[in-house]
Each structure stands twice: as C-alpha cells, then as structure tokens.
Amino acid sequence: MEASQKFIEFHFTDLYYTSKTEQGNPNLLPENAVYAEVGYQYQNKGILAKFSGFYRDSNDAIDWIKNSLQDPVWYSRNIGNKETKGIEVEIDHKVFDWMKYTLGYTYIDNKLKDINDLNPRYALDNLKHQFVAKLQTKFLKYFTNELVYRYNDRVNLGSYHLLDEKLSFNKKDFFSVCINQQRD
C-alpha cells in the first residue's frame, strides 16, 4: 500500500518555450496531486500473480490547450482538476525451464473536472484498456525468442493491435545479438 502527495515540477518548455505552434506560460501554478495505490502479490515456484488498484487526484493540472480547434497554437495552461483511477492485473507462469508466458491487463479511468471547454493536448491521450500477452521460449542453449501481443484502446485515438517479435542470441562473456520486429 502506498499513499503520497506530490508536487509536479514545471518543465522549461511549459514555462518559456515559444514557437509558431507553441507558447509557454511563465504564470503557471504548480500542479499537485494526492496518490494512493494498494496491491497484492502471490508467488510460488512457477507462478507470479499481481493485482493493484490506484487513484490520483490532481489539482491545477498542466497541459497544452488550443483556444479553438482552428487555432494553430498550443498554449501551456493549468487546465483544472483531473481524477485518475484504475487497476492492473498480471500473471507470469513458467511452464517449463525453457518456456514462460505473461498475461496482463490495465484499465484506466481518467476524468477532467472543471476544464470549461478547453481542448487539451495530453490530458485525455491515455490508455483506457491495455491487454498484453507475452510468450518467451529458450532454445539451443544461447537463443531466446519473445513474442508479445498488445491490444491498446486509447481514450481519443481508438484501439489498435501491436505484435512484437524478438530473437536474441546471448553467450555470456562473449557477445549478444538481438533482432526485434514490430507489426501493427
């Protein structure tokens, strides 16, 4: 279990950066948040299972906004209050010495409070659902193959699938080679 109060530091970009498409704001208020997380973990010889829930309440959240959708410039502003809550679940199972799999799921519920029709750049660009399945196999003493499938569902960008494949050769004290392929 964890609980904390956090003060988020400004970035130079948030305060002072200026370009044709972005305008910093030296009058920003510091963002602060209360964060809590509770979790449970179970482990035996071949299985590791984890579950956690989290909550974050942010005040004076900082983001880049447009005054209208037609405005070409993003402005750094305090956009209001943001509430984030969610869960994470993961199971890792070693089936054999040469094979293991991992399954994981994350759910995030992000709500903006009192933002008064602003058009934020990042505040709602988060995952809503993510499912990850990974299969790892070891063979011929020095080789490892890892196949990872991801389903991502973002709040404003819809859902998409990713498939990663990684083949590695690793001989300790000699050399290591990795080939990684990603498909969406």
Salt bridges, closest charged atoms under 4 A:
GLU22 OE2 - ARG121 NH1 2.78
GLU31 OE2 - ARG56 NH2 3.66
ASP57 OD1 - LYS113 NZ 3.38
ASP97 OD1 - LYS94 NZ 3.91
ASP109 OD2 - LYS111 NZ 2.80
ASP109 OD1 - LYS128 NZ 3.40
ASP164 OD2 - ARG150 NH1 3.52
